[in-house]
């Protein structure tokens, strides 16, 4: 199958809620592909070219949070997995927010920390493009604060502490499939560790 032979317009909405939609793409005769998305049909990634995609605001943002020269990761309970995962502070971007304002809000809610500096890593990333067009930006944020709290989160969010990793500890963790408590990582956690290790100097 060649991409130019794919019919991108023959879409049917199978299921729709506020946070997730399921579409049936009848891309060729008797050939179907099912796409899960957070987006309405007129805003699906498959309907956009590269230039249009690059102008899109992502669904969410993940934060490489560096606190006093160490990488911050939290233990967040993820309902689809049924367990805690070692994660970066992250969340959906609200309609009235840009990437940086959403990142600052999420960090404040999940850690209690105030950010002194923030930079873009990547404005649009797809973690599971074989299944969904859900997109996330990644930013790096720096904080000198040490007033940690996970009591500002939404009722649907559950946390069980956090870790602060030196570069050597991050290197060791990267060699493992999960941490010592069998908390597995998301792909964004791996990105965060690799980005943290790539920094020549903590700003």
C-alpha positions in Angstrom: 0.0 0.0 0.0 1.3 3.4 -1.0 0.4 6.5 1.1 -0.9 8.3 -2.0 -3.5 5.6 -2.5 -5.0 6.1 0.9 -8.5 7.8 1.1 -8.3 10.1 4.1 -11.8 11.5 3.8 -13.9 8.4 4.4 -14.1 8.7 8.1 -16.9 7.6 10.5 -17.2 8.5 14.1 -17.8 5.4 16.2 -17.6 6.8 19.7 -17.3 10.3 21.2 -16.8 11.7 24.7 -15.2 14.9 26.0 -11.7 13.3 26.3 -11.6 10.5 23.7 -13.1 9.8 20.3 -12.8 6.6 18.1 -12.9 6.8 14.3 -13.1 4.2 11.6 -11.0 5.2 8.5 -12.2 3.2 5.5 -9.0 4.0 3.7 -9.4 1.5 0.8 -12.0 -0.9 -0.4 -12.8 -3.2 2.5 -9.9 -1.9 4.5 -10.3 -0.1 7.8 -8.0 1.5 10.3 -9.3 2.6 13.7 -8.0 5.8 15.2 -8.3 6.9 18.8 -8.0 10.7 19.3 -8.7 13.5 21.6 -9.6 15.7 18.6 -12.9 16.3 16.8 -13.1 15.0 13.2 -12.3 18.3 11.6 -9.1 18.6 13.6 -7.6 15.1 13.2 -3.9 15.0 12.3 -4.6 12.8 9.3 -6.4 15.7 7.7 -3.5 18.1 8.0 -0.2 18.5 6.0 3.1 19.0 7.7 2.8 22.8 7.7 -0.7 22.7 9.3 0.5 20.2 11.9 3.5 22.4 12.9 1.1 25.2 13.6 -1.1 23.0 15.9 -1.3 23.4 19.7 -0.6 20.0 21.2 -3.1 18.2 23.4 -0.8 18.1 26.4 2.6 19.0 27.8 5.3 17.0 29.6 7.9 18.7 31.7 11.5 17.8 32.2 11.7 19.4 35.7 15.2 20.1 37.0 15.3 21.1 40.7 18.6 22.3 42.1 20.5 20.4 39.5 18.5 17.2 39.9 15.8 15.6 37.7 12.4 15.5 39.3 10.1 12.5 38.6 6.9 11.6 40.4 5.0 8.4 41.1 1.6 8.9 39.5 -1.2 6.3 39.4 -2.3 5.6 35.9 -5.7 4.1 35.7 -5.3 2.4 32.2 -2.2 0.6 33.6 -3.6 -0.1 37.1 -0.4 0.9 38.8 1.9 3.8 39.6 4.4 4.8 36.9 7.5 6.9 37.3 6.5 10.1 35.4 7.3 13.6 34.5 4.8 16.4 35.6 2.4 16.5 32.7 -1.2 17.2 31.7 -3.6 18.5 29.1 -3.5 22.0 27.8 -6.7 24.0 28.4 -8.3 26.1 25.7 -7.1 29.4 27.2 -3.5 28.2 27.7 -0.4 28.1 25.7 2.3 25.4 26.2 4.3 27.3 28.8 1.4 28.5 30.9 0.0 24.9 31.0 3.4 23.6 32.0 3.7 26.1 34.8 0.2 25.2 36.1 0.9 21.4 35.9 4.2 21.8 37.8 2.6 23.9 40.4 -0.3 21.4 40.9 1.8 18.3 40.9 4.9 19.5 42.8 4.0 22.7 44.5 7.1 24.3 43.0 7.6 27.7 41.4 9.5 27.7 38.1 12.2 30.3 37.5 13.0 29.4 33.8 11.5 27.4 31.0 12.5 26.4 27.5 11.0 24.4 24.7 12.3 21.0 23.9 9.8 20.0 21.2 6.4 21.6 20.5 4.7 18.5 19.0 5.5 14.9 19.8 3.5 11.7 19.1 4.1 8.9 21.5 1.9 6.1 19.9 1.2 7.1 16.3 0.1 3.6 15.3 -2.9 4.0 17.6 -3.6 7.7 18.2 -2.8 11.2 17.0 -2.6 12.4 20.7 0.2 15.0 20.8 2.3 16.4 23.6 4.9 19.2 23.8 8.0 18.7 25.9 9.6 21.6 27.9 12.4 21.8 30.3 11.8 23.8 33.5 14.2 24.9 36.2 13.4 25.5 39.8 15.4 26.4 42.9 12.4 25.9 45.2 12.2 23.1 47.8 8.6 23.4 49.0 7.3 20.1 47.5 3.7 19.2 47.8 1.3 16.9 45.8 -1.8 18.2 47.5 -2.8 20.7 44.8 -3.8 18.0 42.3 -7.2 17.3 40.8 -9.4 14.7 42.4 -8.7 12.2 39.6 -5.0 12.4 40.1 -3.2 10.1 42.6 0.5 10.5 43.5 2.8 8.5 45.8 5.8 10.6 46.3 8.7 11.6 44.0 12.4 11.2 43.4 15.2 13.7 42.7 17.9 12.1 40.5 21.5 13.1 40.0 23.0 12.4 36.6 24.7 9.2 37.9 21.4 8.0 39.4 19.6 8.8 36.1 22.1 6.8 34.1 21.6 3.8 36.4 17.8 4.1 36.1 18.0 4.2 32.3 19.6 0.8 32.3 16.5 -0.7 34.0 13.0 -1.6 32.7 11.4 -0.2 35.8 12.5 1.2 39.2 13.2 -0.9 42.3 9.5 -0.8 43.3 8.5 -2.1 39.8 7.1 1.2 38.7 7.4 1.3 34.9 8.2 4.3 32.8 6.3 6.2 30.2 8.0 7.1 27.0 8.2 10.7 28.2 10.1 9.6 31.2 12.7 8.1 29.0 12.8 11.3 27.0 13.2 13.3 30.2 16.1 11.2 31.4 17.9 11.3 28.1 17.4 15.0 27.8 18.7 15.6 31.4 21.8 13.5 30.7 22.4 15.4 27.4 22.8 18.7 29.3 26.5 19.8 29.5 25.6 22.2 32.3 22.5 22.8 34.3 21.2 26.3 33.7 
